[in-house]
Amino acid sequence: MRYVVIGRMGSDAGYWYWDGHGWHHVGGWGIDRLQEVSAALNIMREASQLKTPGLADAATKVVSEFVTKELQSQFKEGGATVILA
């Protein structure tokens, strides 16, 4: 399992991940893409708080498709748990 931490975005638009053996930095995602992914994950987090039946699912569907595509492009060798810091 890989844990990915997306925090303050520096000049290389990178992220840190923990693989069970140590922390590793990966740079070069692209600041605009990383900001979009971070914003989309925030939308998903906020949508999970909606109580109206079906509203959270509808709000999350399109956003989750984008997030999945972006995360798969970064984490080709398996899944990851993403943590926004």
N, C-alpha and C positions, 0 to 999 in steps of 0.2 A: 504494500500500500504506500502510496506517495501522498504526502500532505503538502499542499501548495499554499503559500501565504502571499497575498497581493496586498501591498501596503502603499505607502507614499511612493509616488512614481518619480524616479530620478531621470537622468538624461538618457539612460539606456532602456528605459521602460521594461525593466526586468522583474523577476520575481524570485523568491526563495522557495526551495522545497526540502523537506525532510524525508529521507528514504530509509530511516531506521538505523543508519550508520553515521549520519551527520547532516549538517545544513549545506546546501549547494545553491549557488547563485546562477541564474540563467538570464542573460541579457538579450536585448534585441527583438522583443516581441513587436515593438512599434508603439509609440506613446498613444496615438489615436486609437489603435485597436485595443490596447490594454484599458484605456479609459472607457471605451464602449463596453467591453466585457465587464468591467467593474460596475458600470452603471446598470447594465442588464441584470447582473447578479443582485444588485440592490433592489431593482424592480421585483425580481422573484421573491426576495426576502419580504418586501412590503406586501406583496400579493398574498403571501401565506397567512397574513393577518386578517384578510377579508372574510367576513362571516356569511355573506349572501351566497346561497347555494349556486355553484357553477361559476361564480365571478372570479374566484382565485384561479380556477383551471383555465378559464378563457384568457385572463390577463397573462398567465404564465406560458401558454402554449407557444405562441410565436417567439417570445423572448427566449424560451428554453431551446428552441431549434437553433437560434443564432448562437447561444452560449455553447451548446453541444458541439456545433461545427468548429467554433473557435478553439475550444479546449482540446478537441480531437486533433487539431492541427498542431498543437503544442505538445501534447502528451501521447505520442504515437505508441509507446510501449505498454500501455495499460491505463487503468483508471487512476483518478486522483480525487482527493477530498480537498476542496478549495475553501480557504479561510480568508475572509476580508478583514484586514487589520486597519 
